[in-house]
Amino acid sequence: MNTNLATDLFLDLETDTIETPIGTIVIVVRGDHLCALDFEDCRTRMMKLLQRQFKPVELVSTCDPAGISTQVKRYFAGEVTALAAVPTLTGGTAFQQQVWQGLRQIEPGQVMTYGELARTIGNAKAVRAVGMANSLNPVAIALPCHRVVGANGKLTGYAGGLERKRWLLAHESI
């Protein structure tokens, strides 16, 4: 009989960190699904999103969980489609999931406005809601919210910062 009830209250998720040209990235995996991909300096936000989805979690350091660290490294090495097929487990509402899956339709080197993304998911009037869902994307880069721009084509909002968004877009268009 397991007498360590405290550990039974937390869901163990595997985690790894990767050094990149735009900062340390934290990945979190459950089974073979990516649950979080965020920047180290956004860890508080990442943990809040993970706890919203899974309740209490415990991050267990693991080398290359489900091979996803390797995929992230390949992306940063120039293989900009390396994360396109990584399975994700995002949680969120049905609408958020619809927006996040819509992000996968934006090819590397391309951008889409929030309004275009709203139309793509069949809800043209939901521009602000699309923006809000985008801001809560738990798996940045894999679900490429950095490819969404303002109506005038200018860079707007990115949880990791506009400099990182600019870098990612430049990286993908090479």
C-alpha positions as CSV (number, residue, x, y, z in Angstrom):
1,M,0.0,0.0,0.0
2,N,1.3,3.5,-0.9
3,T,1.6,5.6,2.2
4,N,2.9,8.7,0.4
5,L,-0.4,10.3,-0.2
6,A,1.2,13.8,-0.8
7,T,2.8,12.6,-4.1
8,D,-0.6,11.0,-5.2
9,L,-2.1,14.5,-5.2
10,F,0.1,15.8,-8.0
11,L,0.2,14.8,-11.7
12,D,3.8,14.1,-12.8
13,L,4.8,15.8,-16.0
14,E,8.1,15.4,-17.7
15,T,10.2,18.6,-18.3
16,D,13.3,19.6,-20.1
17,T,15.1,22.9,-20.8
18,I,16.8,23.9,-24.0
19,E,19.1,26.8,-24.7
20,T,18.2,28.7,-27.8
21,P,19.3,31.9,-29.5
22,I,16.3,33.7,-27.9
23,G,16.6,32.3,-24.4
24,T,16.0,29.1,-22.4
25,I,13.0,27.2,-23.4
26,V,11.0,24.9,-21.0
27,I,9.1,22.0,-22.5
28,V,6.6,20.0,-20.5
29,V,5.3,16.6,-21.8
30,R,2.6,14.2,-20.7
31,G,3.1,10.8,-22.3
32,D,4.0,11.6,-25.9
33,H,2.1,15.0,-26.0
34,L,3.6,18.4,-25.6
35,C,1.6,20.3,-22.9
36,A,3.7,23.4,-22.5
37,L,6.5,25.1,-24.5
38,D,7.5,28.5,-23.1
39,F,10.4,30.7,-22.2
40,E,12.1,30.3,-18.8
41,D,11.3,33.9,-17.9
42,C,7.6,33.1,-18.6
43,R,7.6,30.1,-16.2
44,T,5.0,31.6,-13.8
45,R,2.6,32.0,-16.7
46,M,3.4,28.5,-17.9
47,M,2.8,27.0,-14.5
48,K,-0.5,28.8,-14.1
49,L,-1.7,27.4,-17.5
50,L,-0.6,23.9,-16.6
51,Q,-2.3,24.0,-13.2
52,R,-5.5,25.3,-14.8
53,Q,-5.4,22.3,-17.1
54,F,-4.2,19.5,-14.8
55,K,-4.7,20.9,-11.3
56,P,-1.6,20.3,-9.1
57,V,1.4,19.2,-11.1
58,E,4.9,18.2,-10.3
59,L,7.5,18.7,-13.0
60,V,10.0,15.8,-13.3
61,S,13.3,16.6,-15.1
62,T,13.7,14.2,-18.0
63,C,16.2,14.2,-20.8
64,D,14.4,14.6,-24.2
65,P,10.9,13.5,-23.1
66,A,9.1,11.8,-26.0
67,G,11.9,13.1,-28.3
68,I,10.3,16.6,-28.3
69,S,13.5,18.3,-27.1
70,T,15.1,17.0,-30.2
71,Q,12.3,18.4,-32.3
72,V,12.7,21.8,-30.7
73,K,16.5,21.7,-31.3
74,R,15.8,20.8,-35.0
75,Y,13.5,23.8,-35.3
76,F,16.1,26.2,-33.9
77,A,18.8,24.6,-36.2
78,G,16.8,25.7,-39.2
79,E,14.3,22.9,-39.8
80,V,11.4,25.2,-39.3
81,T,8.7,22.5,-39.9
82,A,10.2,20.2,-37.2
83,L,7.4,21.0,-34.7
84,A,4.5,20.8,-37.2
85,A,3.5,17.3,-36.4
86,V,4.3,17.2,-32.6
87,P,1.2,16.1,-30.8
88,T,-0.1,18.6,-28.3
89,L,-2.3,18.4,-25.2
90,T,-3.4,22.0,-24.6
91,G,-6.5,21.9,-22.6
92,G,-8.6,25.0,-22.9
93,T,-12.1,25.6,-24.1
94,A,-13.5,24.3,-27.4
95,F,-13.1,27.8,-28.9
96,Q,-9.4,28.1,-27.7
97,Q,-8.6,24.7,-29.1
98,Q,-10.2,25.7,-32.4
99,V,-8.0,28.8,-32.6
100,W,-4.9,26.9,-31.6
101,Q,-5.4,24.3,-34.2
102,G,-6.1,27.1,-36.7
103,L,-2.5,28.3,-36.0
104,R,-1.1,25.1,-37.5
105,Q,-2.6,26.2,-40.8
106,I,-0.2,29.1,-41.0
107,E,2.9,27.9,-42.8
108,P,6.4,29.0,-41.8
109,G,7.4,32.2,-43.4
110,Q,3.8,33.3,-43.6
111,V,1.7,35.5,-41.3
112,M,-2.0,35.9,-40.8
113,T,-4.0,38.7,-39.1
114,Y,-6.2,38.0,-36.2
115,G,-9.2,38.8,-38.4
116,E,-8.0,36.3,-41.0
117,L,-7.6,33.7,-38.4
118,A,-11.1,34.4,-37.1
119,R,-12.4,33.9,-40.6
120,T,-10.4,30.7,-41.0
121,I,-12.0,29.1,-38.0
122,G,-15.5,30.2,-39.3
123,N,-16.1,33.0,-36.8
124,A,-15.3,36.3,-38.5
125,K,-16.6,38.5,-35.7
126,A,-14.5,36.8,-33.0
127,V,-11.3,38.8,-33.7
128,R,-10.8,39.9,-30.1
129,A,-11.6,36.4,-28.8
130,V,-9.1,35.0,-31.2
131,G,-6.5,37.4,-29.8
132,M,-7.3,36.4,-26.3
133,A,-7.1,32.7,-27.1
134,N,-3.8,33.3,-28.9
135,S,-2.4,35.0,-25.7
136,L,-3.2,31.8,-23.7
137,N,-1.5,29.4,-26.1
138,P,0.4,27.0,-23.8
139,V,2.7,25.6,-26.6
140,A,4.2,28.6,-28.3
141,I,6.2,27.9,-31.5
142,A,4.6,24.4,-31.9
143,L,1.3,26.1,-32.3
144,P,2.7,29.2,-34.0
145,C,1.0,32.1,-32.4
146,H,4.0,34.2,-33.4
147,R,2.7,34.1,-37.0
148,V,-0.3,36.2,-36.1
149,V,0.0,39.9,-36.7
150,G,-2.2,43.0,-36.4
151,A,-4.7,44.1,-39.1
152,N,-2.1,46.6,-40.4
153,G,0.6,43.9,-40.6
154,K,2.5,45.1,-37.6
155,L,3.7,42.9,-34.8
156,T,1.4,42.9,-31.9
157,G,1.3,41.0,-28.6
158,Y,3.4,38.0,-27.8
159,A,3.8,36.5,-24.4
160,G,7.5,35.9,-24.9
161,G,8.0,39.5,-26.1
162,L,8.0,41.2,-29.5
163,E,11.8,40.8,-30.0
164,R,11.4,37.1,-29.8
165,K,8.4,37.2,-32.1
166,R,10.5,39.2,-34.6
167,W,13.3,36.7,-34.3
168,L,11.1,33.7,-34.8
169,L,9.5,35.3,-38.0
170,A,12.9,36.1,-39.4
171,H,14.2,32.6,-38.5
172,E,11.3,31.0,-40.4
173,S,11.6,33.1,-43.6
174,I,15.2,32.1,-44.3
